[in-house]
């Protein structure tokens, strides 16, 4: 599962980079517009995931700004990693 999370984070980072490049140097035609729409949708979805992260994990983990940034950047892949961290700490208690 750890490999899936790492690969997912790499793919997500690649998507963010592609969308950021499009902001700096827009691609021609409809692809540039589509990437801008995807950027907005991705940012909104990841903000929603940050809210979910805060509501679910604040009582289990000491959360720092870096944790929230990680969830914003990597979305569900970061959430899965934090879920595994909580579940493994529950097994030890």
Backbone as a ProteinNet text record, in pm:
[ID]
protein_1_A
[PRIMARY]
XXXXXXXXXXXXXXXXXXXXXXXXXXXXXXXXXXXXXXXXXXXXXXXXXXXXXXXXXXXXXXXXXXXXXXXXXXXXXXXXXXXXXXXXXXXXX
[TERTIARY]
82.7	0	86.9	201.5	291.4	337.5	364.4	406.4	295	172.2	57.7	47.5	69	62	173.4	293.8	406.3	382.8	339	311.6	198.9	94.7	-16.2	27.6	114.5	165.5	249.8	328.7	410.4	323	218.7	127.6	52.3	11.7	-58.2	33.9	158.1	255	275.9	282.6	295.6	177.6	57.9	-61.6	-58.3	-20.5	-9.6	93.5	206.9	311	262.4	192.5	138.7	38.9	-47.5	-146	-78.2	30.5	104.2	178.2	236.5	303.4	203.3	83.7	-20.2	-56.6	-48.2	-75.1	34.5	159.4	273.1	285.2	276.4	286.4	169.9	55.4	-65.1	-46.2	-99.7	-99.8	-200.9	-176.5	-264.8	-392.5	-496.5	-622.1	-699.7	-785	-875.2	-805.3	-688.6	-619.4	-583.5	-545.9	-515.4	-636.6	-749.6	-874.7	-914.2	-902	-936.5	-846.6	-717.9	-625.9	-658.2	-703.3	-744.4	-868.5	-961.2	-1081.4	-1043.3	-955.4	-908.3	-833.9	-757.8	-687.4	-786.9	-888.7	-990.7	-1063	-1102.1	-1172.4	-1082.9	-956.3	-862.3	-840.2	-821.7	-801	-922.4	-1042.3	-1164.2	-1178	-1152.2	-1163.7	-1062	-941.2	-839.1	-867	-925.6	-967.9	-1074.7	-1166.3	-1268.8	-1203.6	-1102	-1031.4	-956.5	-905.4	-840.2	-942.9	-1063.5	-1169.7	-1206.2	-1214.9	-1242.9	-1129.1	-1006.8	-889.4	-893.6	-922	-925.9	-1033.2	-1151.7	-1261.4	-1240.4	-1176.1	-1157.6	-1035.1	-926	-798.8	-753.9	-821.1	-774.2	-773.1	-860.9	-864.9	-766.1	-709.4	-617.6	-470.6	-444.3	-306.9	-286.7	-164.1	-128.6	-99.4	-185.2	-175.6	-98	-8	72.6	35	81.1	53.8	104.8	218.1	273.7	180.3	107.8	12	-101.7	-152.2	-259.7	-211.6	-89.7	-32.6	-15.1	26.4	42.2	-92.2	-197.7	-330.3	-378.1	-352	-392.7	-319.3	-191	-111.5	-143.2	-159	-169.6	-306.5	-399.3	-537.4	-555.2	-626	-663.5	-542.4	-433.6	-315	-255.6	-257.3	-211.9	-310.7	-440.2	-541.3	-523.9	-495.4	-474.2	-353.2	-247.1	-128.1	-156	-231.5	-266.1	-360.6	-449.2	-539.9	-460	-361.5	-277.3	-199.8	-154.4	-81.3	-170.9	-295.7	-389.5	-422.4	-448.3	-482.4	-365.4	-243	-128.5	-104.2	-133.3	-117	-226.8	-346.5	-454	-421.1	-351.2	-315	-213.9	-131.8	-29	-84.7	-202.2	-261.4	-353.3
-119.4	0	125.4	118.2	233.8	274	175.7	204	274.7	233	296.3	442.9	469.6	606.6	691.6	638.7	712.8	740.8	641.3	660.3	760.5	750.8	845.2	987.3	1004.6	1138.6	1192.9	1107.3	1151.6	1195.1	1117.8	1153.8	1282.7	1298.9	1420.6	1541.3	1526.5	1634.7	1670.9	1570.1	1594.3	1671.2	1637	1708.5	1853.9	1876.9	2014.5	2093.2	2031.6	2099.8	2135	2043.7	2069	2184.5	2186.2	2294.7	2427	2425	2547.6	2600.9	2511.5	2553.2	2619.5	2566	2623.7	2765	2793.1	2928.7	3026.2	2978.6	3063.9	3081.9	2971.5	2971.6	2890.8	2956.4	2881.7	2800.9	2680	2596.6	2653	2628.5	2680.4	2597.6	2662.7	2594.3	2561.5	2462	2424.1	2356.9	2299.2	2229.3	2326	2448.9	2549.2	2582.2	2597.3	2625.4	2508	2389.3	2268.7	2255.8	2283.6	2275.5	2380	2498.7	2600	2555.2	2495.5	2443.1	2329.9	2241.6	2132.7	2184.8	2291.5	2351.7	2401.8	2472.6	2523.5	2408	2306.2	2191.5	2116	2098.5	2027.9	2105.3	2236.1	2317.8	2311.6	2321.2	2313.3	2176.4	2072.6	1937.2	1914.4	1962.5	1943.2	2029	2146.9	2226.1	2152.3	2088.5	2007.3	1892	1831.4	1721.7	1771.6	1894.1	1952	1968.1	2012.4	2025.8	1889.9	1788.9	1653.3	1606.5	1629.4	1590.9	1653.8	1782.6	1852.1	1792.8	1771.6	1722.3	1578.4	1496.4	1355.7	1329	1400.5	1363.1	1454.2	1567	1660	1598.2	1502.8	1441.1	1324.7	1279.3	1165.6	1204.9	1315.1	1355.8	1502.4	1537.8	1679.1	1729.7	1817.9	1862.6	1992.8	1997.6	2116.1	2169.6	2289.3	2349.7	2260.1	2194.7	2106.2	1989.3	1942.6	1833.2	1879.5	1999.2	2053.3	2077.9	2127.2	2150.9	2019.8	1915.8	1783.6	1732.5	1750.5	1705.9	1791.2	1922.1	2006.1	1964.8	1937.1	1904.6	1766.4	1667.6	1529.8	1466.6	1537.7	1491.6	1356.8	1270.3	1140.2	1054.7	1071.1	989.8	1027.2	1154.4	1196.3	1149.4	1158.5	1113.2	965.6	885.1	741.5	720.5	796.8	785.1	821	929.4	967.4	865.8	810.9	706.6	586.9	545.1	432.5	465	589.2	630.1	620.1	664.4	657.6	512.7	431.4	291.2	215.8	244.4	175.2	220.7	345.2	390	332.9	308.3	246.6	101	32.7	-106.2	-118.1	-13.7	-15.8	27.1	85.6	131.8	29.7
0	0	0	65.6	72.3	-68.3	-152.9	-290.3	-367	-347.8	-415.1	-372.6	-244.5	-194.6	-256.2	-261.7	-318.5	-467	-541	-684.2	-703	-621.8	-629.8	-600.8	-501.5	-469.7	-584.8	-647.4	-760.3	-877.7	-905.9	-1014.6	-984.1	-858.8	-818.5	-831.7	-788	-801.7	-948.7	-1033.4	-1176.7	-1233.3	-1188	-1234.2	-1188.2	-1060.6	-1010	-1092.5	-1122.6	-1200	-1340	-1403.8	-1536.6	-1533.3	-1432.4	-1421.3	-1388.1	-1308.9	-1276.1	-1398.8	-1475.6	-1599.4	-1692.2	-1698.3	-1782.7	-1736.7	-1607.7	-1559.6	-1602.7	-1601	-1635.5	-1786.3	-1857.3	-2003.4	-2058.5	-2080.7	-2120.9	-2249.7	-2246.2	-2364.8	-2464.4	-2591.2	-2694.3	-2703.3	-2747.7	-2774.1	-2648.8	-2664.2	-2556.4	-2438.7	-2461.1	-2352.3	-2239.7	-2274.3	-2172.8	-2087.6	-2151.6	-2080.2	-1992.3	-2046	-1969.2	-1846.6	-1862.7	-1748.9	-1642.3	-1683.9	-1586.5	-1509	-1577.8	-1511.7	-1416.3	-1461.2	-1374.6	-1252.4	-1268.8	-1155.9	-1051.5	-1097	-1003.9	-934.7	-1010.9	-952.9	-854.8	-890.3	-803.4	-673.8	-684.2	-564.3	-472.4	-529.1	-446.8	-381.3	-457.3	-403.5	-291.5	-310.9	-208.3	-85.1	-102	14	93.2	22.6	88.4	164.9	107.5	174.1	297.1	293.2	411.5	523.8	489.4	590.5	649.8	566.2	613.6	703.7	661.2	738.3	877.8	882.1	1010.5	1101	1046.5	1129.7	1175.8	1095.2	1130.9	1217.4	1193	1254	1368.2	1390.6	1494.1	1633.4	1658.8	1791.8	1804.9	1694.8	1697.6	1684.9	1614.6	1586.2	1621.7	1654.6	1668.7	1528.7	1479.3	1340.4	1331.1	1233.2	1206.2	1068.7	1040	909.3	795.9	817.8	714.8	684.3	786	764	673.1	699.6	616.6	473.7	460.8	328.6	252	323.5	262.7	207.6	286.4	241.2	124.5	129.3	16	-110.3	-99.2	-217.7	-273.9	-185.7	-232.5	-213.5	-153.8	-144.6	-78.1	-146.9	-91.4	-56.4	-129.2	-99.5	35.6	69.7	202.6	309.1	279.7	375.8	407.8	307.4	329.9	420.2	397.8	481.2	626.6	648.5	785.1	849	770	821.4	869.7	790.3	830.8	957.6	970.9	1090.9	1214.1	1202.9	1315.2	1349.1	1247.2	1271.6	1333.8	1291.5	1350.8	1494.2	1525.7	1664.4	1753.5	1698.8	1775.1	1810.5	1723.1	1747.6	1860.8	1875	1980	2115.4	2118.1	2245.3	2304.1
[MASK]
+++++++++++++++++++++++++++++++++++++++++++++++++++++++++++++++++++++++++++++++++++++++++++++

